[in-house]
Amino acid sequence: MQVFFTSDLHLGHENAISFDNRPFKNVNEMTEELIRRWNNKVKPGDIVYVLGDMIWKMTNDQAKDIIKRLNGQIILIKGNHDRFIKNADVKHLLAGVKDYDDISVQLKDGTSVRVVLSHYFMPFYLGARYQGYHLYGHFHNSQEHQDALEVIELLKNKGYRVEAYNVGCMHWNYEPVTLDEILNHKKRDES
């Protein structure tokens, strides 16, 4: 079993294509490609934490159909666009729905690490001083994303330990990622 993370899928949301400059012609192509990429990585027994904004602008029946097609157990950390969970028939298809979570993730080398999950960026997240990580979404390809990166760098320059990463799908080839993938990408960037 693997644990994956993603955010800001905006399944069913046509405007997400333009405001993220997503490489899809229309909302149907985007939805089908996001499902394909998800299922290419995620196996039925895996866990996927979606850090908000999973589905937008879909009927309840459409949302149910989409969730049923996605591999793995999905735990939703609520974002500002997750109104679909107000419908009990859709919500019960998810393994969990939370505002925030503080979990332990085992890396490939066997090390267990603390990971704080939120839809929103928190520069002073719980566990930062104790080798914890923070995963978030919400910012897309926006100025806010660049500003968050600057805040992280500013805090690191002041001596704070900040290991915070945006798991928005647009930053990870539109597919869920493991914490090992995130940390390996960080190492490549630092080389």
C-alpha positions, 0 to 999 in steps of 0.5 A: 500500500502506498500513500499519495497526495494531490490537490486542486483537481477541479474535476468538472471545472472548465475555468480551471483550464484557463486559469492554470493554463492546463494542457487540455482542450476542454473539461471532458478531456481534462477529467478523463486525463486526470482519471487516467493519470490517477489510475496509472499510479494509484492501485485499489489498496492505496490511500490518496489524500486530496487536499481540497478542491477535488470536484466543482461544477458537477451534478451529484450523479456525475461526482459519484461516477467520477469517484467510483472510477478512481482507484484507492481509498480517498480521504478529502481534506476540505477545500473551498470548492468541495461543496459536492460533499454536502450530498450524503450519497457522494460523501459516503464514497470517500474513506474520510472527510476532514478539515485538516489532518496530522498523519505519519507516513512511512518513506521507502527507506522505512523512516516514519515522518510526520505530515501535516495536511491542509488545503491552505498554506501554513508557514508555522505548521505544527511539527515544523521544529520536529522534522515534520512536513506540511503539504497543502494546495489552493494556490494553483499557478498563481502569484500566491504560489510564488509568494508562498515559495518566497515566504518559505525561503525567507523563513529558512533564511531566518533559521526556521525549518520549513518543509512545506510543499504545494501538491496541487496537481498542476505542479505534479504532472496532473497526477497524485504523488508520494512523499518520497517523490516530493522529497526526491524532486526537492533534492534534484532542485537543490543539486 
